[in-house]
Amino acid sequence: MLGAGGLKRLIFGHPLHSDRAEHEKLGIPLGLPVFASDAISSVAYATQEVLLALVLAGAGALRFGLPISVAIAALVMIVAVSYGQVIKAYPDGGGAYTVATQNLGRIPGLIAAAALLIDYLLTVAVSVTSGIENFTSAVAVLRPYRVWLSVAAILILTWLNLRGARESARVIAVPVYIFIVSCAGLIVLGIVRVALGQHNDLPPPAHVPETTHALGAFLVLRAFASGCAALTGIEAVSNGVQAFKEPRVSHARLTLIILAGLLGSFLLGITFLSHWYKVIPEEPTAGAETVLSQVARAVCGKGVLYYVLQTSTLFILLLAANTCYQDFPRVARLLARDGYLPRQLSNLGDRLVFSNGILILGLLAIGLVLAFGGSTHQLIPLYMIGVFISFTLSQSGMLRRWWTTRPKGWMVPAAINGLGAVLTAVVLCVVAVVKFTQGAWITAIAIPALVLLYLRIRRHYDSVAEQLSLEGAPPPVHEHTHLVVVPVASLHRGTLEAIEYARSFGVPAHAVHVIADEAAWQALQEKWKALEGDVPLVGLASPYRSLTEPIVQYVREQREKYGRVSVVIPEFVVSRWWEEALHNQSAFTLDLALRRMMHVSVVNFRYQLKT
């Protein structure tokens, strides 16, 4: 029969030896799909978000989509070059959190960390929901089930990443490269048809939004801010430098260059085709067709290429979240190492991945998808602020680093990071203004709340360290009084072994019984006398039939008398997990009640039952 351990190995794979850690590192062919898929996949919704903002001023305003996309593509290149400097200066990874902490101080570093974790969480939700929306644009019968399809996709991604980084990279590489090739093929084919005059305009959709605003600076800025969703994921490579094989800095920087080139080219290509084929974005509802789907349908009809592109778009958007499954646990590990998150988040699992961080990310992402009904359009405003906060703090930290250290040739990289800091700060202000009422206010509250949580956790760890410190501690006292208490419900072999164990302490021991049934108490006393042992049996009255409170009160009284009390709790352990439900959990309840009492130790004495 397959036990719990065997089932775990079947699902997640066998444990990997620590010596295999270097083997699990990634080269560029696998590093690109792992770390670049998040950014590259944003072309599936970035153009759409730009056009959705512009179409409020009427279909004629859509012509401004191309110059706005050019500005976004230029920003992509500037930010990518700036993060190349981060990779070179911080080869151990950490990204915005490490850079901001070391150069700007603790609070800016924690703000960057909070922004990063929120960004990764929301990226998982946005990527998955956008992928499902693109797929259901081609398979309309599945549109009513998009929320549950999104939940299922997140569960699969979580499972894949729990199996290990290299194994998940192999799985995602094929669909990512299929998307890159098919998207490039779509753009080239579309441009050729435009050049040859073979393109046909799409018929307008059944519902075109009415003109509700004049095209002004606010709408243009709103479109630009919405399209800047394309920049999410650029920082992922700088956070995960340690995941690359040596020379890891060179591999990481080259991956970042390839990422930025593909992202900028695809964004401009899709926007160009949407302009020439006169694509009008549909209002984002459960039955809406995405802009990318309309462009693909216009260029190649509903043929093989169309379905290959839509299917690969689904997969790259689902797997774009895989970038976050790499970086969220790594940033959480850094925070846990520094005492700002629970220590458990810094532990490597059986498969040499940070399993706890992966599980937390998956569960929180599912919660977001359910809360927002699987709508990409509603989720996108939430994470724009976090993205650009981390960008701005990272670039500002690098600028201060160059200014402080001033190594040879420092002015050029300082100028690059300074330009990146200024531009991302400007975009941050734009996003904060135009997206605030659309949901960005939630992120604006969540980030300082997370920072306060980090500080509270660190205060706890500092307090624990201070109380456990040997500095100024009094010398140990070896002579002290001590009593061992053994709760006894009935007399059996497990009880006798627990009593013998208590006697081995070499200090006085008492057996205690909570009197819930007078006849049972009398019978137990008779059996106890027959043992002729030296451990007295004490009866504890319980007029309200509580089993825990009388023992807790007795221990409290004996602690005042003896100074220290050890409670040996007998419990028998069944051989099958499901048999646990057939027995009460009084030992567990008593353990919980006693664990916070000063100078009281609890020992769970387990008597193993055979099959």
C-alpha positions as CSV (number, residue, x, y, z in Angstrom):
1,M,0.0,0.0,0.0
2,L,1.3,3.5,-0.9
3,G,2.0,5.4,2.3
4,A,2.1,9.2,2.8
5,G,5.8,9.3,2.1
6,G,5.4,7.3,-1.1
7,L,2.5,9.5,-2.3
8,K,4.6,12.6,-1.7
9,R,7.5,11.2,-3.8
10,L,5.0,10.2,-6.5
11,I,3.6,13.8,-6.7
12,F,6.7,15.9,-6.1
13,G,9.6,13.6,-6.9
14,H,12.4,12.1,-4.9
15,P,14.5,14.4,-2.7
16,L,17.5,16.0,-4.3
17,H,20.9,15.9,-2.6
18,S,22.4,19.2,-1.6
19,D,25.4,18.5,-3.9
20,R,22.9,18.7,-6.8
21,A,22.3,22.4,-6.2
22,E,24.7,23.6,-8.9
23,H,23.3,21.0,-11.4
24,E,19.9,22.7,-10.9
25,K,21.2,26.0,-12.1
26,L,20.0,27.4,-15.4
27,G,21.8,28.4,-18.6
28,I,20.4,31.0,-21.1
29,P,18.2,28.5,-23.1
30,L,16.3,27.5,-19.9
31,G,16.9,30.8,-18.1
32,L,15.1,32.8,-20.8
33,P,11.7,31.0,-20.5
34,V,11.9,31.0,-16.7
35,F,12.8,34.6,-16.2
36,A,11.7,36.3,-19.4
37,S,8.3,34.8,-19.9
38,D,6.6,37.2,-17.5
39,A,7.8,40.3,-19.4
40,I,7.4,38.9,-22.9
41,S,3.9,37.6,-22.2
42,S,2.7,41.1,-21.3
43,V,2.4,41.9,-25.1
44,A,-0.8,39.8,-24.9
45,Y,-2.5,42.5,-22.8
46,A,-0.3,45.7,-22.9
47,T,-1.5,46.9,-26.3
48,Q,-5.1,46.1,-25.3
49,E,-4.8,48.2,-22.1
50,V,-3.5,51.2,-24.1
51,L,-6.3,50.9,-26.6
52,L,-9.0,50.5,-24.0
53,A,-8.0,53.8,-22.5
54,L,-7.8,55.6,-25.8
55,V,-11.2,54.3,-27.2
56,L,-13.0,56.3,-24.5
57,A,-12.4,59.3,-26.7
58,G,-13.7,57.4,-29.8
59,A,-12.2,55.1,-32.4
60,G,-10.3,58.0,-34.0
61,A,-8.1,58.3,-30.8
62,L,-6.7,54.8,-31.4
63,R,-4.1,56.2,-33.8
64,F,-2.2,57.5,-30.8
65,G,-1.6,53.9,-29.7
66,L,1.5,53.5,-31.8
67,P,3.4,56.6,-30.5
68,I,2.5,55.7,-27.0
69,S,3.8,52.2,-27.6
70,V,7.1,53.6,-29.0
71,A,7.5,55.6,-25.7
72,I,6.8,52.4,-23.7
73,A,9.3,50.4,-25.8
74,A,12.0,53.1,-25.2
75,L,11.3,53.0,-21.5
76,V,11.7,49.2,-21.6
77,M,15.2,49.5,-23.1
78,I,16.2,52.2,-20.5
79,V,15.0,50.1,-17.6
80,A,16.6,47.0,-18.9
81,V,20.0,48.7,-19.3
82,S,19.6,50.1,-15.8
83,Y,18.9,46.7,-14.4
84,G,22.0,45.3,-16.2
85,Q,24.0,47.6,-13.9
86,V,22.2,46.1,-10.9
87,I,23.1,42.5,-12.0
88,K,26.8,43.5,-12.4
89,A,26.9,45.3,-9.0
90,Y,25.0,42.6,-7.1
91,P,25.8,39.2,-8.5
92,D,24.2,37.5,-5.5
93,G,20.8,38.7,-6.6
94,G,18.2,40.4,-4.4
95,G,17.2,43.1,-6.8
96,A,15.4,46.2,-5.5
97,Y,15.3,45.0,-1.9
98,T,19.1,44.5,-1.6
99,V,20.0,47.6,-3.6
100,A,17.6,49.9,-1.7
101,T,18.5,48.4,1.8
102,Q,22.2,48.8,1.3
103,N,22.2,52.2,-0.3
104,L,19.0,54.0,0.9
105,G,18.4,52.4,4.3
106,R,16.1,49.8,6.0
107,I,12.7,51.4,5.4
108,P,13.2,52.1,1.7
109,G,14.5,48.5,1.4
110,L,11.4,47.1,3.1
111,I,9.1,49.3,0.9
112,A,10.9,47.8,-2.2
113,A,10.4,44.3,-0.8
114,A,6.7,44.8,-0.1
115,A,6.3,46.3,-3.6
116,L,8.1,43.3,-5.1
117,L,6.1,40.6,-3.3
118,I,2.8,42.3,-4.2
119,D,4.0,42.7,-7.8
120,Y,4.8,39.0,-8.0
121,L,1.6,37.9,-6.4
122,L,-0.5,40.1,-8.8
123,T,1.6,39.1,-11.8
124,V,0.6,35.4,-11.2
125,A,-3.1,36.4,-11.0
126,V,-2.9,38.7,-14.1
127,S,-0.9,36.4,-16.2
128,V,-3.1,33.4,-15.5
129,T,-6.4,35.3,-16.0
130,S,-5.1,36.9,-19.2
131,G,-4.0,33.6,-20.5
132,I,-7.5,32.1,-19.9
133,E,-9.2,35.1,-21.4
134,N,-7.1,34.8,-24.6
135,F,-7.8,31.0,-24.8
136,T,-11.5,31.4,-24.3
137,S,-11.6,34.1,-27.0
138,A,-10.8,31.2,-29.4
139,V,-12.9,28.6,-27.5
140,A,-16.0,30.5,-26.6
141,V,-17.8,27.6,-24.9
142,L,-15.3,27.8,-22.1
143,R,-15.8,31.5,-21.3
144,P,-18.3,30.9,-18.4
145,Y,-15.7,28.8,-16.6
146,R,-12.7,31.1,-16.8
147,V,-12.4,31.7,-13.0
148,W,-12.2,28.0,-12.3
149,L,-9.9,27.4,-15.2
150,S,-7.6,30.1,-13.7
151,V,-7.7,28.4,-10.3
152,A,-6.8,25.0,-11.9
153,A,-3.9,26.6,-13.8
154,I,-2.4,28.1,-10.6
155,L,-2.6,24.8,-8.9
156,I,-0.7,23.1,-11.7
157,L,1.9,25.8,-11.7
158,T,2.4,25.5,-8.0
159,W,2.8,21.7,-8.3
160,L,5.3,22.1,-11.1
161,N,7.5,24.5,-9.1
162,L,7.4,22.3,-6.0
163,R,9.0,19.6,-8.2
164,G,12.1,21.8,-8.7
165,A,13.4,24.7,-10.7
166,R,15.1,22.8,-13.5
167,E,12.3,20.4,-14.0
168,S,9.7,23.2,-14.2
169,A,12.0,25.1,-16.7
170,R,12.1,22.1,-19.0
171,V,8.3,21.9,-19.0
172,I,7.8,25.6,-19.8
173,A,10.5,26.0,-22.3
174,V,8.7,24.5,-25.3
175,P,5.4,26.5,-25.1
176,V,7.4,29.7,-24.4
177,Y,9.6,29.3,-27.5
178,I,6.5,28.3,-29.5
179,F,4.9,31.6,-28.5
180,I,8.0,33.6,-29.4
181,V,8.2,32.0,-32.9
182,S,4.5,32.2,-33.6
183,C,4.2,35.8,-32.4
184,A,7.3,36.8,-34.5
185,G,5.7,35.0,-37.4
186,L,2.4,36.8,-37.0
187,I,4.1,40.2,-36.9
188,V,6.3,39.5,-39.9
189,L,3.4,38.1,-41.9
190,G,1.1,41.0,-40.9
191,I,3.7,43.6,-41.9
192,V,4.4,41.8,-45.3
193,R,0.6,41.9,-46.0
194,V,0.4,45.5,-45.1
195,A,3.4,46.3,-47.3
196,L,1.8,44.4,-50.2
197,G,-1.6,46.0,-49.7
198,Q,-3.2,42.6,-48.9
199,H,-4.7,43.5,-45.6
200,N,-8.4,43.9,-44.9
201,D,-9.8,46.0,-42.1
202,L,-11.8,44.1,-39.4
203,P,-15.5,44.9,-39.2
204,P,-16.3,46.9,-36.1
205,P,-17.5,44.8,-33.1
206,A,-21.2,44.7,-32.3
207,H,-20.6,47.2,-29.4
208,V,-18.2,50.1,-29.7
209,P,-17.9,52.2,-26.6
210,E,-19.5,55.7,-27.0
211,T,-17.3,58.7,-26.8
212,T,-17.4,59.9,-23.2
213,H,-14.3,62.0,-23.0
214,A,-12.4,64.4,-25.2
215,L,-8.9,63.2,-26.0
216,G,-6.8,65.2,-23.6
217,A,-3.5,64.8,-21.6
218,F,-5.2,62.8,-18.9
219,L,-6.5,60.1,-21.3
220,V,-3.1,59.9,-23.1
221,L,-1.3,59.6,-19.7
222,R,-3.9,57.0,-18.7
223,A,-3.2,55.0,-21.8
224,F,0.6,55.3,-21.3
225,A,0.2,54.2,-17.6
226,S,-1.9,51.2,-18.6
227,G,0.6,50.1,-21.3
228,C,3.4,50.3,-18.8
229,A,2.1,46.9,-17.6
230,A,4.6,45.7,-20.3
231,L,7.5,46.5,-17.9
232,T,6.5,44.1,-15.2
233,G,8.9,41.2,-15.0
234,I,12.0,43.1,-16.3
235,E,13.5,43.1,-12.8
236,A,13.0,39.3,-12.4
237,V,16.5,38.5,-13.8
238,S,18.2,40.8,-11.3
239,N,16.4,39.1,-8.4
240,G,17.3,35.6,-9.6
241,V,21.0,35.9,-10.7
242,Q,21.9,33.0,-8.4
243,A,19.7,30.7,-10.4
244,F,22.1,31.0,-13.4
245,K,25.1,28.8,-14.1
246,E,28.6,30.4,-14.0
247,P,29.5,32.9,-15.3
248,R,26.1,33.9,-13.9
249,V,26.5,37.6,-14.3
250,S,27.1,37.3,-18.0
251,H,24.3,34.8,-18.5
252,A,21.9,37.0,-16.5
253,R,22.8,40.2,-18.4
254,L,22.5,38.5,-21.8
255,T,19.1,37.0,-20.8
256,L,18.0,40.5,-19.9
257,I,19.1,42.0,-23.2
258,I,17.2,39.3,-25.1
259,L,14.2,39.8,-23.0
260,A,14.1,43.6,-23.6
261,G,14.6,43.1,-27.3
262,L,11.8,40.6,-27.7
263,L,9.5,42.6,-25.5
264,G,10.0,45.9,-27.3
265,S,9.7,44.4,-30.8
266,F,6.6,42.4,-30.0
267,L,4.9,45.4,-28.3
268,L,5.5,47.6,-31.3
269,G,4.6,44.9,-33.8
270,I,1.2,44.1,-32.2
271,T,0.4,47.8,-31.8
272,F,1.4,48.5,-35.4
273,L,-0.8,45.7,-36.7
274,S,-3.8,46.7,-34.5
275,H,-3.5,50.2,-36.1
276,W,-3.3,49.1,-39.7
277,Y,-6.0,46.5,-39.4
278,K,-8.2,49.0,-37.5
279,V,-8.7,46.8,-34.4
280,I,-11.2,48.2,-31.9
281,P,-10.8,46.8,-28.4
282,E,-14.0,45.2,-27.0
283,E,-15.2,46.1,-23.5
284,P,-13.6,43.6,-21.1
285,T,-16.4,41.2,-20.3
286,A,-16.6,37.4,-20.0
287,G,-17.5,37.2,-23.7
288,A,-15.0,39.8,-25.1
289,E,-12.4,38.9,-27.7
290,T,-8.9,40.2,-26.9
291,V,-6.9,42.5,-29.1
292,L,-4.3,39.9,-29.8
293,S,-7.0,37.5,-30.9
294,Q,-8.5,40.1,-33.3
295,V,-5.0,40.9,-34.8
296,A,-4.3,37.2,-35.3
297,R,-7.7,36.7,-36.9
298,A,-7.2,39.6,-39.2
299,V,-3.7,38.6,-40.3
300,C,-4.2,34.8,-40.9
301,G,-7.9,34.1,-40.4
302,K,-9.0,31.3,-38.1
303,G,-6.5,28.8,-39.5
304,V,-3.7,26.7,-37.9
305,L,-1.5,29.7,-37.1
306,Y,-4.3,31.5,-35.3
307,Y,-5.0,28.5,-33.0
308,V,-1.3,27.9,-32.5
309,L,-0.8,31.5,-31.4
310,Q,-3.9,31.5,-29.2
311,T,-2.9,28.3,-27.5
312,S,0.7,29.3,-27.1
313,T,-0.5,32.7,-25.7
314,L,-2.5,30.8,-23.1
315,F,0.6,28.8,-22.1
316,I,3.0,31.7,-22.0
317,L,0.7,33.7,-19.9
318,L,0.1,30.8,-17.6
319,L,3.8,30.1,-17.4
320,A,4.7,33.7,-17.2
321,A,3.6,33.3,-13.6
322,N,6.5,30.8,-13.4
323,T,8.9,33.8,-13.2
324,C,7.2,34.8,-10.0
325,Y,7.4,31.3,-8.6
326,Q,11.2,31.7,-8.9
327,D,11.5,35.3,-7.6
328,F,8.8,35.5,-4.9
329,P,10.3,32.7,-2.8
330,R,13.8,34.2,-3.3
331,V,12.8,37.7,-2.1
332,A,10.9,36.1,0.8
333,R,14.0,34.1,1.7
334,L,16.1,37.3,1.9
335,L,13.5,38.9,4.1
336,A,13.3,35.8,6.3
337,R,17.1,35.7,6.5
338,D,17.1,39.3,7.7
339,G,14.3,38.5,10.3
340,Y,11.4,40.3,8.6
341,L,9.4,37.2,7.6
342,P,9.1,33.8,9.3
343,R,12.3,31.8,9.3
344,Q,10.6,28.9,7.6
345,L,10.6,30.9,4.3
346,S,14.4,30.6,4.2
347,N,14.4,26.8,4.2
348,L,15.1,24.8,1.1
349,G,12.7,21.9,0.5
350,D,13.4,18.3,-0.6
351,R,13.6,19.4,-4.3
352,L,16.0,22.3,-3.6
353,V,13.3,24.9,-3.9
354,F,11.8,27.3,-1.3
355,S,8.6,25.2,-0.9
356,N,7.0,27.4,1.7
357,G,7.2,30.5,-0.4
358,I,5.9,28.6,-3.4
359,L,2.8,27.4,-1.5
360,I,2.0,30.8,0.0
361,L,2.3,32.4,-3.5
362,G,-0.1,29.9,-5.0
363,L,-2.7,30.2,-2.3
364,L,-2.7,34.0,-2.3
365,A,-3.0,34.1,-6.1
366,I,-6.0,31.8,-6.0
367,G,-7.6,34.1,-3.5
368,L,-7.1,37.1,-5.7
369,V,-8.5,35.4,-8.8
370,L,-11.6,34.4,-6.8
371,A,-12.0,37.9,-5.3
372,F,-11.8,39.7,-8.7
373,G,-13.8,37.2,-10.7
374,G,-10.9,36.3,-12.9
375,S,-10.9,39.7,-14.6
376,T,-7.5,40.8,-16.0
377,H,-8.7,44.4,-16.5
378,Q,-9.7,44.8,-12.9
379,L,-6.4,43.2,-11.6
380,I,-3.9,45.2,-13.6
381,P,-4.3,48.6,-11.8
382,L,-3.5,46.9,-8.5
383,Y,0.0,46.0,-9.3
384,M,1.3,49.0,-11.4
385,I,2.2,51.0,-8.3
386,G,4.2,48.2,-6.8
387,V,6.1,47.6,-10.0
388,F,7.3,51.2,-10.4
389,I,8.0,51.7,-6.7
390,S,10.5,48.9,-6.9
391,F,11.9,50.2,-10.2
392,T,12.4,53.7,-8.7
393,L,14.0,52.6,-5.4
394,S,16.3,50.2,-7.2
395,Q,17.6,52.8,-9.7
396,S,17.8,55.5,-7.0
397,G,19.8,53.1,-4.8
398,M,22.2,52.3,-7.7
399,L,22.7,56.1,-8.3
400,R,23.6,56.7,-4.7
401,R,26.0,53.7,-4.8
402,W,27.9,55.2,-7.7
403,W,27.9,58.6,-6.1
404,T,29.3,57.2,-2.8
405,T,31.9,54.7,-4.1
406,R,32.9,56.6,-7.3
407,P,34.9,53.7,-8.9
408,K,36.8,54.3,-12.2
409,G,34.3,55.2,-15.0
410,W,31.4,55.6,-12.5
411,M,29.8,58.5,-14.3
412,V,28.4,56.5,-17.3
413,P,26.6,53.9,-15.2
414,A,25.5,56.6,-12.8
415,A,23.9,58.5,-15.7
416,I,22.1,55.4,-16.8
417,N,20.7,54.6,-13.4
418,G,19.9,58.3,-12.8
419,L,17.9,58.4,-16.0
420,G,16.1,55.2,-15.1
421,A,15.3,56.6,-11.6
422,V,13.8,59.8,-13.0
423,L,11.8,58.1,-15.7
424,T,10.3,55.4,-13.5
425,A,9.6,58.0,-10.8
426,V,7.6,60.1,-13.4
427,V,5.7,57.0,-14.5
428,L,5.0,56.1,-10.9
429,C,3.4,59.5,-10.3
430,V,1.3,59.1,-13.5
431,V,0.2,55.6,-12.5
432,A,-0.6,56.7,-8.9
433,V,-2.8,59.5,-10.2
434,V,-4.7,57.8,-13.1
435,K,-5.0,54.4,-11.6
436,F,-5.7,55.3,-8.0
437,T,-9.5,55.1,-8.1
438,Q,-9.4,52.0,-10.3
439,G,-7.9,49.9,-7.6
440,A,-4.4,51.2,-7.1
441,W,-5.4,52.5,-3.7
442,I,-5.5,48.9,-2.5
443,T,-1.8,48.5,-3.2
444,A,-1.1,52.0,-1.7
445,I,-2.6,50.7,1.6
446,A,-1.1,47.1,1.3
447,I,2.5,48.2,0.9
448,P,2.8,50.2,4.2
449,A,0.8,47.5,6.0
450,L,3.3,44.9,4.8
451,V,6.2,47.2,6.0
452,L,4.6,47.4,9.4
453,L,4.2,43.7,9.5
454,Y,7.9,43.2,8.6
455,L,9.0,45.5,11.4
456,R,6.7,43.7,13.9
457,I,8.2,40.3,13.0
458,R,11.7,41.7,13.2
459,R,10.9,43.2,16.7
460,H,9.8,39.7,17.8
461,Y,12.9,38.0,16.6
462,D,15.1,40.7,18.2
463,S,13.2,40.2,21.5
464,V,13.7,36.5,21.3
465,A,17.4,36.9,20.6
466,E,17.8,39.3,23.5
467,Q,16.1,37.0,25.9
468,L,18.1,33.9,24.7
469,S,21.5,35.8,24.7
470,L,24.2,34.4,27.0
471,E,25.5,37.9,27.6
472,G,24.8,39.0,31.1
473,A,23.0,35.6,31.9
474,P,23.4,34.3,35.4
475,P,25.5,31.1,35.9
476,P,23.4,27.9,35.6
477,V,22.0,26.5,38.9
478,H,22.3,22.7,39.0
479,E,20.5,22.2,42.2
480,H,16.8,22.9,42.2
481,T,13.6,21.1,43.1
482,H,11.6,19.4,40.4
483,L,8.4,17.4,40.2
484,V,7.2,15.1,37.4
485,V,3.4,14.9,36.8
486,V,1.9,12.1,34.8
487,P,-1.8,12.5,33.8
488,V,-3.5,9.0,33.9
489,A,-6.9,8.4,32.3
490,S,-6.8,4.6,32.8
491,L,-4.3,1.9,33.7
492,H,-2.8,0.1,30.7
493,R,0.6,-0.9,29.3
494,G,1.2,2.6,27.9
495,T,0.5,4.2,31.3
496,L,2.9,1.8,33.1
497,E,5.7,2.6,30.6
498,A,5.0,6.4,31.0
499,I,5.3,6.0,34.8
500,E,8.6,4.2,34.5
501,Y,9.9,6.9,32.2
502,A,8.8,9.6,34.8
503,R,10.7,7.7,37.5
504,S,13.8,7.7,35.5
505,F,14.1,11.5,36.0
506,G,15.3,10.7,39.6
507,V,12.9,13.3,41.1
508,P,9.5,13.0,42.8
509,A,6.7,12.0,40.5
510,H,2.9,12.2,40.9
511,A,0.2,10.5,38.8
512,V,-3.0,12.5,38.5
513,H,-6.4,11.5,37.4
514,V,-9.3,13.8,36.6
515,I,-12.4,12.4,38.3
516,A,-15.3,12.4,35.8
517,D,-16.8,9.2,36.9
518,E,-16.7,8.2,40.7
519,A,-17.0,4.5,40.0
520,A,-14.2,4.6,37.5
521,W,-12.1,6.5,40.0
522,Q,-12.7,3.9,42.7
523,A,-11.7,1.1,40.3
524,L,-8.6,2.9,39.2
525,Q,-7.5,3.4,42.9
526,E,-7.9,-0.4,43.6
527,K,-5.7,-1.3,40.5
528,W,-3.2,1.3,41.5
529,K,-2.8,-0.1,45.0
530,A,-2.2,-3.5,43.5
531,L,0.8,-2.2,41.7
532,E,2.5,-1.4,45.0
533,G,4.6,1.3,43.4
534,D,6.2,4.5,44.9
535,V,4.3,7.0,42.7
536,P,1.3,8.4,44.4
537,L,-2.0,8.7,42.5
538,V,-3.8,12.0,43.0
539,G,-7.5,12.5,42.2
540,L,-8.6,15.9,40.8
541,A,-12.2,16.9,41.1
542,S,-13.8,18.3,37.9
543,P,-17.4,19.4,38.6
544,Y,-17.7,20.9,35.2
545,R,-16.3,17.8,33.4
546,S,-13.3,19.5,32.1
547,L,-10.3,17.3,31.6
548,T,-7.7,20.0,31.0
549,E,-8.4,22.7,33.5
550,P,-8.0,20.6,36.7
551,I,-4.5,19.4,35.5
552,V,-3.4,22.9,34.5
553,Q,-4.5,24.2,38.0
554,Y,-2.7,21.3,39.7
555,V,0.5,21.9,37.7
556,R,0.3,25.6,38.6
557,E,0.1,24.8,42.3
558,Q,3.0,22.3,42.2
559,R,5.1,24.8,40.3
560,E,4.8,27.3,43.2
561,K,5.9,24.5,45.6
562,Y,8.7,22.8,43.6
563,G,9.8,25.6,41.2
564,R,9.9,23.4,38.1
565,V,7.4,20.9,36.8
566,S,7.7,18.4,34.0
567,V,4.4,16.9,32.6
568,V,4.8,13.5,30.9
569,I,1.7,13.0,28.8
570,P,1.1,9.4,27.8
571,E,-0.5,8.8,24.4
572,F,-0.7,5.8,22.1
573,V,0.0,6.1,18.4
574,V,-2.1,4.1,15.9
575,S,-0.5,2.6,12.9
576,R,-2.8,4.1,10.2
577,W,-3.4,7.8,9.7
578,W,-7.2,7.5,9.4
579,E,-7.4,5.7,12.8
580,E,-6.4,9.0,14.5
581,A,-10.0,10.2,13.9
582,L,-11.3,7.3,16.1
583,H,-9.6,8.6,19.2
584,N,-9.8,11.8,21.2
585,Q,-7.0,14.4,21.1
586,S,-6.9,15.2,24.8
587,A,-3.1,14.9,24.9
588,F,-2.8,17.6,22.2
589,T,-5.3,19.8,24.0
590,L,-3.4,19.5,27.3
591,D,-0.1,20.2,25.5
592,L,-1.5,23.5,24.1
593,A,-2.8,24.5,27.5
594,L,0.6,24.0,29.2
595,R,3.0,25.2,26.6
596,R,2.9,28.9,27.6
597,M,3.4,28.3,31.4
598,M,6.8,29.4,32.7
599,H,9.0,26.7,34.2
600,V,6.8,23.9,33.0
601,S,8.1,21.4,30.5
602,V,5.9,19.0,28.5
603,V,7.0,15.6,27.3
604,N,4.8,13.6,25.0
605,F,5.4,9.9,25.8
606,R,4.2,7.9,22.8
607,Y,3.3,4.2,23.1
608,Q,3.3,2.7,19.6
609,L,0.5,0.3,18.7
610,K,1.2,-2.5,16.2
611,T,-0.8,-3.0,13.0
